[in-house]
Amino acid sequence: MKGLSQSNRQRAQLSLLLGPVTIFLAIFFFTPLLIMLIYSFLMPGLYGGVEWIFYPHNYGRILGFADPTFEFFDPVYIQIFLRSLRIAATTVIITLLVCYPAAFQISRLKENWKNFSLFLIALPFFASLIVRLFIWVLILKKTGFINSTLMSLGIISEPLDMIYTEGATILGMVYIFIPFMFLPLYASVEKLDWTLVKASQDLGANGFQTFFRVILPLTMPGIIGGSILVFIPTLGNFVVPTVLGGAKVLMLGNLIEQQFLSARNWPFGAALSMLVMTGVLVMLFIYIRSETKDGDQSPATK
Amino acid sequence: MNWLKRLGGGSLTLYTILFFAFIYAPIAVIVVYSFNSDPVNMMKWSGFTFDWYKQIFGFTNASSEAALYIESTDQLLAAIKNSFIVAAFTTTIATLIGTSTALAIYRYNFFGKRFYRVLMFTPMLMPDIVLGIALLIFFVGIGMPLGIGSIIIGHCTFLISYVFIVVSTRLAGMDRTLENASADLGANEWATFRKVVLPQVMPGVIGGALLAFIISMDDLVITYFISGVGTQTLPLFIFGMLRRGIKPEVNAIAVMMLLFSFTIAAVGLYLRSRKK
């Protein structure tokens, strides 16, 4: 080490610290994504595998220009895509509506209660996802908790059909993603400057006006942040629709899984994954745009 | 107006209580019913029993009626063992790499620093199904056998980011003057690092490692795609059971898993609040 100058030594230390992550992510993160991108433009082989021929019809099957030698365009894939978007959007809206009032209430509690409440909300995030979904299976299924209880109380005579519906899928999503919405939302709500709310009231604004023109714009960063954090894992989710949606609620994630594990059409599956990734990137782009925008001017304080 | 306000406040409190009930009541239900003795309809209360807990720990009387259902206990134990092996290796690797990256970005100015900051967030924001699929294609493409090894690599790709973020947050809140003081008092770089930086950053490293451990133990989606046929982890085992049909022991397993992750999370959150 003696012969090395100060800057040389620093450079050596730096490459020692940064080398592992660079090599690891280059090999095991970027290369796989690149290969997946290439795969999505290759022709599926007859018995699984791929042919090294440029083939845009993997995307075509979804977007409307299917390979004419094989099949007619089938709108089922675009329907599944739209359903996934719809379920993701509904999940975002419900988690938002559920968390928003609670965030306000908790932000006004005394310090100790506040911390304890935040702890209680963050805790399920650490609990196994599959266990939390499994709980809802036990609650919603035909012989589950709700049906058993209602029937033994004599309120219903036939079990209700709750599980294996789109509603059950959304409920499951809402349940597991509540912390994702709550925490960013709370960060915004806690920072809310109540003097502005007071000022708006003093100036004669009614409740609606104060809410829509002061409170809502000021908490917008949290709303957007939370919405994106919920939207991203919901869109490509295949565990929740598998467990709570059954065969009826097919989402993009289920379709992707089928291509890889049963249909063995990897290029098509890769194209579907690229579609999910694009959806997520678009969302992130919107988020970054909105972040940089309200960094210097938030509508209400302008 | 005053009574209206109080009513508003009161209903908001009630709402918040319901909010917490929504989160925790299902968990309470499963804890209670994991002691239900009915082997056929698990959600119809018919008496108290420890049987399911005994069964998952292997103290089972093979003649019991429920034995008809049991997936072999060996399979379960193998899955638990795999989960722990994967989580242990993943945590070690992800913590080392994530921490060194955070230190590099904190201590040095270099070309491409901003690029690295953004780079470290991407694996975390990548939908897990996309990452799982990409890794599956990659591993099969290079001919790497799927199993414990591929699962560990797969978990590391995104858990490095988690450790990085936790450690970076800790570093950002650190007092830099202490480092300067130590240097002024004649400590060399290594001594400063070992005696000043390291003790301060340690809670972040431990927090990051705990987080990585819990997430690795829980990961289902990525593991699902890159585990191959012979290797099961605990979440995969439960997922498989949910697809085939639920046995009463799963209740008990689920409660044990909840207990386990809640304990680790509580320790982690406690450490964090204390060290602040």
Interface residues (C-beta under 8 A of the other chain):
Chain A: Q10 Q13 L14 L16 L17 L18 P20 V21 F24 L25 F28 F29 T31 P32 L33 I35 M36 Y39 V98 C99 P101 A102 F104 Q105 I106 N115 S117 F119 L120 I121 A122 L123 P124 F125 F126 A127 S128 L129 I130 V131 R132 L133 F134 I135 W136 V137 L138 I139 K141 T143 G144 F145 S148 S152 Y175 I178 I232 P233 L235 G236 N237 F238 V239 T242 V243 G253 I256 E257 F260 W266 G269 A270 S273 V276 M277 V280 L284
Chain B: L12 T13 Y15 T16 F19 F20 F22 I23 Y24 P26 I27 V29 I30 Y33 N41 M42 M43 K44 L96 I97 G98 S100 T101 L103 A104 Y108 F110 Y116 L119 M120 T122 P123 L125 M126 P127 D128 I129 V130 L131 I133 A134 L135 L136 I137 F138 G141 I153 G154 C156 T157 I160 F164 I214 M217 D218 L220 V221 F225 P235 I238 F239 L242 R243 I246 V250 N251 A254 M257 L258 S261 F262 I264 A265 A266 L269 S273
